[in-house]
Amino acid sequence: MKIPSHCFRQYDIRGIAEEEFSSAGIEQLGRAIGTYLLRYAPGKSKKVTVGRDARLSSPRLKDALAAGLAQAGLSVIDLGVCPTPVLYFSLFHLKPRGGVMITGSHNPPEYNGFKVCSGKDTLYGKEIQKIGKLASSNLRGKSYRPASSPSGLQPGGREEREITSDYINFMVKH
């Protein structure tokens, strides 16, 4: 099931979680984001950080997104429940290929969404639309099969990483 095109907005991908974001659609979105990052993001890292808010739909969306990212050949560093600034901090602290924050932000509880980062930059506008076009195409069979990353975490692997304390220590120090 595809994600409706109206969910691909100017600054994020957002919709009603249980109506517009099927697990299969979000897995396809993960493949699209992974493909985008491998094609356009700077650097050679094969890692992507993923954080989520406390909405009830966020764990399901995270699992489906991580499955798609892994199919594209990226390793997922799961930051768990954290505020968006912690995801942004992870881009500098862990130096992944990119990051995704699953958050409904200021929207009512039935909504959820994805803020996508490439390198250290948040994607918007035409770049979000590129991901939408990739997500609407059939990426099955076009998965990347890169070699292991320098850290030893295999593409398609998944690890949990708590960095909120690193973020707090950084903020206190600076």
C-alpha positions as CSV (number, residue, x, y, z in Angstrom):
1,M,0.0,0.0,0.0
2,K,1.4,3.3,-1.0
3,I,1.6,6.4,1.1
4,P,-0.8,9.1,-0.3
5,S,1.1,11.8,-2.2
6,H,-0.4,14.6,0.0
7,C,1.6,13.2,2.9
8,F,4.9,14.3,1.3
9,R,4.8,18.0,2.4
10,Q,7.3,20.9,2.3
11,Y,9.3,20.0,5.5
12,D,8.2,16.5,6.4
13,I,6.2,13.4,5.6
14,R,3.0,13.6,7.7
15,G,-0.4,11.9,7.9
16,I,-2.9,10.1,9.9
17,A,-0.9,7.1,11.2
18,E,-3.5,4.3,11.2
19,E,-5.2,5.4,8.0
20,E,-2.4,6.6,5.7
21,F,0.7,4.9,7.1
22,S,0.3,1.1,6.7
23,S,3.3,-0.9,7.9
24,A,3.9,-2.0,4.3
25,G,3.8,1.6,3.1
26,I,6.3,2.7,5.8
27,E,8.6,-0.2,4.9
28,Q,8.6,1.0,1.3
29,L,9.3,4.6,2.7
30,G,12.3,3.1,4.5
31,R,13.6,1.6,1.3
32,A,13.0,5.0,-0.4
33,I,14.8,7.0,2.3
34,G,17.7,4.4,2.3
35,T,18.0,4.6,-1.5
36,Y,17.9,8.4,-1.3
37,L,20.6,8.5,1.3
38,L,22.9,6.1,-0.5
39,R,22.5,8.0,-3.7
40,Y,22.7,11.6,-2.5
41,A,23.9,11.9,1.1
42,P,27.6,12.9,1.7
43,G,30.0,10.5,3.2
44,K,30.5,6.7,3.2
45,S,28.8,5.7,6.4
46,K,26.2,3.0,6.0
47,K,24.4,4.0,9.3
48,V,21.3,6.0,9.9
49,T,20.0,7.2,13.2
50,V,16.3,6.9,14.0
51,G,14.5,8.5,16.9
52,R,10.8,8.6,17.8
53,D,8.3,10.5,19.9
54,A,6.0,8.9,22.5
55,R,2.9,8.6,20.3
56,L,1.3,5.2,20.3
57,S,1.9,4.7,16.6
58,S,5.6,5.5,16.8
59,P,6.9,2.0,17.7
60,R,5.1,0.4,14.8
61,L,6.3,3.0,12.4
62,K,9.9,2.7,13.7
63,D,9.9,-1.0,13.2
64,A,8.5,-0.8,9.6
65,L,10.9,2.1,8.7
66,A,13.9,0.2,10.1
67,A,13.0,-2.9,8.1
68,G,12.9,-0.8,4.9
69,L,16.2,1.0,5.7
70,A,17.8,-2.3,6.3
71,Q,16.6,-3.7,3.0
72,A,18.2,-0.7,1.3
73,G,21.5,-1.7,2.9
74,L,21.7,0.7,5.8
75,S,22.3,-0.1,9.5
76,V,19.9,1.5,11.9
77,I,21.0,3.1,15.2
78,D,17.8,3.2,17.2
79,L,17.9,6.2,19.6
80,G,14.5,5.2,21.2
81,V,12.2,7.8,22.5
82,C,13.8,11.2,22.4
83,P,13.1,14.8,21.5
84,T,13.9,16.0,17.9
85,P,17.0,18.0,19.0
86,V,18.6,14.7,20.2
87,L,18.2,13.2,16.7
88,Y,19.8,16.3,15.3
89,F,22.6,16.0,17.8
90,S,23.2,12.4,16.7
91,L,24.0,13.6,13.2
92,F,27.1,15.4,14.6
93,H,27.9,13.0,17.5
94,L,27.6,9.7,15.7
95,K,28.3,10.9,12.1
96,P,25.7,8.7,10.3
97,R,24.7,8.9,6.6
98,G,21.5,10.5,7.8
99,G,18.7,10.4,10.3
100,V,15.0,10.1,10.6
101,M,12.8,11.5,13.5
102,I,9.4,9.9,13.8
103,T,7.2,12.6,15.3
104,G,3.7,14.0,15.0
105,S,5.1,17.3,16.3
106,H,2.3,19.7,17.2
107,N,-0.4,17.7,15.4
108,P,-3.3,15.9,17.1
109,P,-2.5,12.4,18.4
110,E,-3.9,10.5,15.4
111,Y,-1.2,12.0,13.2
112,N,2.5,11.1,12.9
113,G,5.3,11.8,10.6
114,F,8.9,11.7,9.5
115,K,11.6,14.4,9.5
116,V,14.4,13.2,7.3
117,C,18.0,14.3,7.4
118,S,20.8,13.7,4.9
119,G,24.2,14.1,6.3
120,K,23.8,16.9,8.9
121,D,21.0,18.7,7.0
122,T,17.2,18.4,7.2
123,L,15.6,17.7,3.9
124,Y,12.7,19.9,2.6
125,G,11.0,20.9,-0.6
126,K,12.1,19.1,-3.7
127,E,14.2,16.6,-1.8
128,I,11.1,15.4,0.2
129,Q,9.4,15.1,-3.2
130,K,12.3,13.0,-4.5
131,I,11.7,10.6,-1.6
132,G,8.0,10.5,-2.5
133,K,8.8,9.6,-6.1
134,L,11.2,6.8,-4.9
135,A,8.5,5.6,-2.4
136,S,5.9,5.4,-5.2
137,S,8.3,3.3,-7.4
138,N,8.9,-0.3,-6.9
139,L,12.2,-0.6,-5.1
140,R,12.0,-4.3,-4.4
141,G,14.9,-6.1,-6.1
142,K,16.9,-2.9,-6.2
143,S,18.2,-3.1,-2.7
144,Y,21.8,-2.2,-2.0
145,R,24.2,-4.9,-0.7
146,P,27.2,-2.9,0.4
147,A,30.1,-4.2,2.4
148,S,30.2,-3.8,6.2
149,S,30.7,-0.4,7.6
150,P,34.0,0.7,9.3
151,S,32.4,0.3,12.7
152,G,31.7,-3.4,12.1
153,L,27.9,-2.9,12.2
154,Q,26.7,-4.8,9.2
155,P,24.4,-3.1,6.7
156,G,20.9,-4.2,7.6
157,G,21.9,-4.5,11.2
158,R,20.2,-2.7,14.1
159,E,21.5,-1.5,17.4
160,E,20.0,0.5,20.2
161,R,21.9,3.5,21.4
162,E,21.1,5.9,24.3
163,I,22.6,9.3,23.5
164,T,20.3,11.6,25.4
165,S,22.8,11.7,28.3
166,D,25.5,12.7,25.8
167,Y,23.3,15.4,24.5
168,I,22.6,16.8,28.0
169,N,26.3,16.7,28.9
170,F,27.1,18.5,25.7
171,M,24.5,21.2,26.4
172,V,25.6,21.7,30.0
173,K,29.3,22.0,28.9
174,H,28.6,24.4,26.1
